[in-house]
């Protein structure tokens, strides 16, 4: 089986993008809430957030679907489920106890002028789980924060496995890559958009929308012929995505004040994000289907880095925004020091067997899936 290196590269690049993306939230007060906020909001920072948010999580869920296709070619369903527990559920629980309280501690200090100990904030974090007065946790109450992605992916993976196994028993339950043209691939944004009106909503899309994107990744984007189609038109798709981002998200949404376009209930939001997914999959196959020592390292590090990064970024942001320096320098400092400290923590964690397992890091002698 040939490994799709561009899928690995797109995944770690998305995770790396989260550093400037989340740092931009610090400077988007008035538009977004965040655990720590600068008193000098930046339009440029806000433009960064609305440029990235429509496509980054859809791309990761599509990639997860593609990866599941290849994982199930090498594993039994039982092995796959066991791996989902060790790779997703265990790290989620570990992050809930080890990472999220750190975020809550700094959010309490910033938004509620909390002066108590970390232990006190830890107790408050879990004791507030029953009230959920602030379900997004921005002010220091209980929240699963960025770990929603891991929990959602675990749930979706388990449910999708049932759908996949059921489909394998149905002779007519299949997709023909020969009839999947580029217009059809683009029009898939419609069911994704409609599903946003149903169920739990998280970071621009509903859980059902993410489920649909996972299945699209599994059934369509894992096919070589479909990958070849988006690669063939990657320049056109990239241009369309840039036009939609600048025209819809920036001009129509930001500068003309139509803020309803910033949510997945807007068809334009979903179309912009979905075009970005197609463009990046096509460009990735054309430009990134290769590996190197650095790429292999980043692929291995990306998952634990995702789990760790938000707590470190929030802690650094808390101290940086207190400094009397230009907001642009604050932003750069938050991104730079967050990257350095997060990867330093990863280097420590991956060398400790028990802790390594809690963060879903494979043994050194085990090849990545």
C-alpha positions as CSV (number, residue, x, y, z in Angstrom):
1,X,0.0,0.0,0.0
2,X,1.4,3.4,-1.0
3,X,1.4,5.9,1.8
4,X,-0.2,9.3,0.9
5,X,2.5,11.6,2.3
6,X,0.5,14.7,1.4
7,X,-2.2,13.7,3.8
8,X,0.3,13.5,6.6
9,X,1.8,16.8,5.6
10,X,-1.6,18.6,5.4
11,X,-2.5,17.2,8.8
12,X,0.6,18.6,10.6
13,X,0.4,21.8,8.6
14,X,-3.1,22.3,9.9
15,X,-2.0,21.7,13.5
16,X,0.9,24.2,13.0
17,X,-1.6,26.7,11.7
18,X,-3.5,26.6,15.0
19,X,-0.7,28.6,16.7
20,X,-1.2,31.8,14.7
21,X,-4.9,31.1,14.4
22,X,-5.5,30.8,18.2
23,X,-3.1,33.7,18.9
24,X,-5.2,35.8,16.6
25,X,-8.2,35.2,18.9
26,X,-6.3,37.1,21.6
27,X,-6.5,40.2,19.4
28,X,-10.1,39.7,18.2
29,X,-11.9,41.0,21.3
30,X,-15.3,42.5,20.3
31,X,-15.7,39.8,17.6
32,X,-14.8,36.7,19.5
33,X,-14.4,35.7,23.1
34,X,-11.2,34.1,24.3
35,X,-9.5,33.0,27.5
36,X,-7.1,36.0,27.3
37,X,-7.8,39.1,25.3
38,X,-5.7,42.1,24.3
39,X,-7.2,45.6,25.0
40,X,-6.0,46.5,21.5
41,X,-8.1,44.5,19.1
42,X,-6.8,44.1,15.5
43,X,-8.8,43.9,12.3
44,X,-5.9,42.0,10.7
45,X,-6.1,39.4,13.4
46,X,-9.8,39.0,12.9
47,X,-9.3,38.6,9.2
48,X,-6.9,35.8,9.9
49,X,-9.5,34.0,12.0
50,X,-12.3,34.3,9.5
51,X,-9.9,33.1,6.7
52,X,-9.0,29.9,8.5
53,X,-12.1,28.9,10.5
54,X,-14.3,27.9,7.5
55,X,-11.9,25.2,6.3
56,X,-9.5,23.9,8.9
57,X,-11.7,21.6,10.9
58,X,-13.6,20.3,7.8
59,X,-10.2,19.4,6.3
60,X,-9.1,17.6,9.4
61,X,-12.3,15.5,9.5
62,X,-12.0,14.7,5.8
63,X,-8.4,13.6,6.4
64,X,-9.6,11.5,9.3
65,X,-12.1,9.8,7.0
66,X,-9.4,9.1,4.4
67,X,-7.1,7.7,7.0
68,X,-9.8,5.4,8.3
69,X,-10.2,4.0,4.8
70,X,-6.6,2.9,4.8
71,X,-6.6,1.9,8.5
72,X,-9.5,-0.6,7.9
73,X,-7.6,-2.2,5.0
74,X,-4.9,-3.2,7.5
75,X,-7.0,-3.7,10.7
76,X,-10.0,-5.7,11.8
77,X,-13.0,-3.6,13.1
78,X,-12.1,-4.7,16.6
79,X,-8.5,-3.6,16.2
80,X,-9.7,-0.3,14.8
81,X,-12.0,0.3,17.8
82,X,-9.3,-0.6,20.3
83,X,-7.0,1.9,18.5
84,X,-9.6,4.6,18.6
85,X,-9.9,4.2,22.4
86,X,-6.1,4.4,23.0
87,X,-5.5,7.1,20.4
88,X,-8.6,9.3,21.0
89,X,-10.6,8.5,24.2
90,X,-7.6,8.1,26.5
91,X,-5.8,11.3,25.3
92,X,-9.1,13.1,25.6
93,X,-9.5,12.1,29.3
94,X,-5.8,12.9,30.0
95,X,-6.2,16.3,28.4
96,X,-9.4,17.0,30.3
97,X,-7.5,16.5,33.6
98,X,-4.1,17.8,32.7
99,X,-4.6,20.5,30.0
100,X,-8.0,22.1,30.4
101,X,-7.6,23.1,34.0
102,X,-4.5,25.0,33.1
103,X,-6.5,27.0,30.5
104,X,-9.2,27.6,33.0
105,X,-6.7,28.8,35.6
106,X,-5.5,31.6,33.3
107,X,-9.0,32.4,32.1
108,X,-10.0,32.9,35.8
109,X,-7.1,35.1,36.5
110,X,-7.7,37.2,33.4
111,X,-11.5,37.5,33.4
112,X,-12.4,37.1,37.1
113,X,-9.3,38.6,38.7
114,X,-8.7,35.3,40.4
115,X,-5.7,35.4,42.8
116,X,-6.0,32.0,44.4
117,X,-3.9,28.9,43.8
118,X,-4.0,26.5,40.8
119,X,-5.4,23.9,43.1
120,X,-8.4,26.2,43.8
121,X,-8.9,26.8,40.1
122,X,-8.7,23.1,39.5
123,X,-11.5,22.4,42.0
124,X,-13.6,25.3,40.6
125,X,-13.1,23.9,37.1
126,X,-14.6,20.5,37.9
127,X,-17.2,21.8,40.4
128,X,-18.6,24.1,37.7
129,X,-19.3,21.2,35.4
130,X,-22.7,20.8,36.9
131,X,-23.8,24.4,36.3
132,X,-22.3,25.1,32.9
133,X,-23.0,28.8,33.3
134,X,-20.3,29.5,30.7
135,X,-20.2,26.4,28.5
136,X,-17.4,27.6,26.4
137,X,-15.1,28.0,29.4
138,X,-13.8,31.4,28.3
139,X,-14.1,32.7,31.9
140,X,-12.6,29.7,33.6
141,X,-15.5,27.4,34.1
142,X,-15.6,23.7,33.0
143,X,-15.1,23.2,29.3
144,X,-13.4,20.6,27.1
145,X,-12.0,23.5,25.1
146,X,-10.1,22.4,21.9
147,X,-10.4,18.8,23.0
148,X,-13.9,18.8,21.5
149,X,-12.3,17.8,18.3
150,X,-10.8,14.6,19.8
151,X,-14.1,13.6,21.5
152,X,-16.1,14.4,18.4
153,X,-13.7,12.4,16.3
154,X,-13.9,9.4,18.7
155,X,-17.7,9.5,18.5
156,X,-17.8,9.9,14.8
157,X,-15.2,7.2,14.2
158,X,-17.3,4.7,16.2
159,X,-20.6,5.6,14.6
160,X,-19.0,5.7,11.1
161,X,-17.6,2.2,11.6
162,X,-21.1,0.9,12.1
163,X,-22.2,2.7,8.9
164,X,-19.2,1.4,7.0
165,X,-19.8,-2.2,8.1
166,X,-23.5,-2.0,7.3
167,X,-22.6,-0.6,3.8
168,X,-20.2,-3.5,3.2
169,X,-23.2,-5.8,3.5
170,X,-25.2,-3.9,1.0
171,X,-24.3,-4.7,-2.6
172,X,-25.6,-1.4,-3.9
173,X,-24.1,0.8,-1.1
174,X,-21.2,2.2,-3.0
175,X,-19.9,5.3,-4.9
176,X,-18.7,5.3,-8.4
177,X,-15.6,7.5,-8.9
178,X,-16.3,7.7,-12.6
179,X,-19.5,9.7,-12.0
180,X,-18.0,11.9,-9.3
181,X,-17.2,15.0,-11.4
182,X,-15.7,18.2,-10.0
183,X,-19.1,20.0,-10.0
184,X,-20.5,17.1,-7.9
185,X,-17.6,17.4,-5.5
186,X,-18.3,21.1,-5.1
187,X,-22.0,20.6,-4.6
188,X,-21.4,18.4,-1.7
189,X,-21.2,21.6,0.3
190,X,-25.0,21.6,0.2
191,X,-25.7,18.6,2.5
192,X,-22.9,19.8,4.7
193,X,-24.6,23.2,5.0
194,X,-28.1,21.8,5.6
195,X,-26.8,19.5,8.3
196,X,-25.6,22.5,10.2
197,X,-29.2,23.2,11.2
198,X,-29.3,19.9,13.1
199,X,-27.6,18.9,16.4
200,X,-24.7,20.1,18.4
201,X,-22.8,23.0,16.9
202,X,-19.0,23.5,17.3
203,X,-16.6,25.9,15.6
204,X,-18.7,26.8,12.6
205,X,-20.3,23.4,11.9
206,X,-22.6,20.9,13.5
207,X,-21.4,17.4,14.6
208,X,-23.6,15.9,11.9
209,X,-21.8,18.1,9.3
210,X,-18.4,16.8,10.5
211,X,-19.8,13.3,10.4
212,X,-20.8,13.8,6.8
213,X,-17.3,15.2,6.0
214,X,-15.7,12.2,7.6
215,X,-17.8,9.9,5.4
216,X,-17.0,11.9,2.3
217,X,-13.4,11.5,3.1
218,X,-13.8,7.8,3.6
219,X,-15.9,7.1,0.5
220,X,-14.7,9.6,-2.0
221,X,-11.4,11.4,-1.2
222,X,-9.7,8.1,-0.4
223,X,-10.2,7.1,-4.0
224,X,-7.3,7.8,-6.3
225,X,-9.5,8.9,-9.2
226,X,-11.2,11.5,-7.0
227,X,-7.8,12.7,-5.6
228,X,-6.7,13.0,-9.2
229,X,-9.7,15.2,-10.1
230,X,-9.1,17.7,-7.4
231,X,-5.3,17.7,-8.2
232,X,-6.1,18.4,-11.9
233,X,-8.1,21.5,-11.0
234,X,-6.1,22.6,-7.9
235,X,-5.1,26.0,-9.4
236,X,-8.7,26.8,-10.3
237,X,-9.9,25.6,-6.9
238,X,-7.2,27.6,-5.1
239,X,-8.2,30.8,-7.0
240,X,-11.9,30.3,-6.3
241,X,-11.1,29.8,-2.6
242,X,-9.0,33.0,-2.5
243,X,-11.8,34.9,-4.3
244,X,-14.5,33.5,-1.9
245,X,-12.4,34.3,1.2
246,X,-11.6,37.9,0.2
247,X,-15.0,38.5,-1.3
248,X,-17.3,36.8,1.1
249,X,-15.5,36.5,4.5
250,X,-13.6,39.8,4.2
251,X,-15.6,42.2,2.1
252,X,-19.1,41.0,2.5
253,X,-18.7,39.8,6.1
254,X,-16.1,42.0,7.7
255,X,-16.1,45.3,5.9
256,X,-19.8,45.5,4.9
257,X,-20.9,44.2,8.3
258,X,-22.8,41.1,7.3
259,X,-21.6,39.0,10.3
260,X,-24.2,36.3,9.8
261,X,-21.8,35.0,7.1
262,X,-19.3,34.0,9.8
263,X,-21.3,30.9,10.8
264,X,-22.1,27.6,9.2
265,X,-25.8,28.5,8.9
266,X,-24.7,30.6,6.0
267,X,-24.3,28.7,2.7
268,X,-21.6,31.2,1.6
269,X,-19.6,30.3,4.7
270,X,-19.8,26.5,4.0
271,X,-19.1,27.0,0.3
272,X,-16.0,29.0,1.1
273,X,-14.8,26.4,3.6
274,X,-15.6,23.5,1.3
275,X,-13.8,25.1,-1.6
276,X,-10.8,25.5,0.6
277,X,-10.9,21.8,1.5
278,X,-11.0,20.8,-2.2
279,X,-8.2,23.3,-3.1
280,X,-5.9,22.1,-0.3
281,X,-6.4,18.4,-1.1
282,X,-5.7,19.1,-4.7
283,X,-2.7,21.4,-4.0
284,X,-1.5,19.0,-1.4
285,X,-1.4,16.0,-3.7
286,X,0.3,18.1,-6.4
287,X,2.9,19.8,-4.2
288,X,3.3,17.9,-0.9
289,X,3.2,14.2,-1.8
290,X,6.7,13.6,-0.5
291,X,8.4,13.1,2.9
292,X,11.6,14.1,4.7
293,X,13.0,13.7,8.2
294,X,11.4,17.0,9.2
295,X,8.0,16.0,7.7
296,X,8.2,12.6,9.5
297,X,9.0,14.3,12.8
298,X,6.1,16.8,12.4
299,X,3.7,14.0,11.5
300,X,4.6,12.1,14.7
301,X,4.4,15.3,16.8
302,X,1.2,16.9,15.4
303,X,-1.3,15.0,17.6
304,X,0.3,15.5,21.0
305,X,1.1,19.1,20.0
306,X,-2.6,19.6,19.3
307,X,-3.5,18.4,22.8
308,X,-0.8,20.5,24.5
309,X,-0.7,23.7,22.5
310,X,-3.7,25.6,23.8
311,X,-2.8,25.6,27.5
312,X,0.7,26.8,26.7
313,X,-0.5,29.5,24.3
314,X,-3.0,30.8,26.8
315,X,-0.4,30.9,29.6
316,X,2.0,32.8,27.4
317,X,-0.7,35.1,26.1
318,X,-1.7,36.0,29.7
319,X,1.8,37.3,30.4
320,X,2.6,38.8,27.0
321,X,-0.6,41.0,26.8
322,X,0.5,42.6,30.1
323,X,3.7,43.9,28.4
324,X,3.7,47.4,27.0
325,X,4.8,46.5,23.5
326,X,3.2,46.8,20.1
327,X,0.3,44.3,19.5
328,X,2.1,43.0,16.4
329,X,5.1,42.2,18.5
330,X,2.8,40.6,21.2
331,X,1.3,38.4,18.5
332,X,4.7,37.3,17.2
333,X,5.9,36.6,20.7
334,X,2.8,34.5,21.6
335,X,3.2,32.4,18.4
336,X,7.0,32.0,18.7
337,X,7.2,31.1,22.4
338,X,4.1,28.9,22.2
339,X,5.7,26.9,19.3
340,X,9.0,26.6,21.1
341,X,7.6,25.6,24.5
342,X,5.0,23.2,23.1
343,X,7.5,21.3,21.1
344,X,9.8,21.3,24.1
345,X,7.1,19.7,26.2
346,X,6.5,17.2,23.5
347,X,10.1,16.2,23.5
348,X,9.9,15.6,27.3
349,X,6.6,13.7,27.1
350,X,7.5,11.4,24.4
351,X,10.4,10.1,26.4
352,X,8.3,9.1,29.4
353,X,6.5,5.8,28.7
354,X,3.3,6.2,30.8
355,X,2.8,9.9,30.0
356,X,3.6,9.2,26.4
357,X,0.7,6.7,26.2
358,X,-1.7,9.2,27.8
359,X,-1.1,11.6,25.0
360,X,-1.5,9.0,22.2
361,X,2.2,9.0,21.3
362,X,3.3,5.7,19.6
363,X,6.2,3.7,20.9
364,X,9.5,4.7,19.2
365,X,9.6,1.2,17.6
366,X,6.1,1.4,16.3
367,X,5.4,2.8,12.8
368,X,2.6,5.4,12.5
369,X,-0.7,4.3,11.1
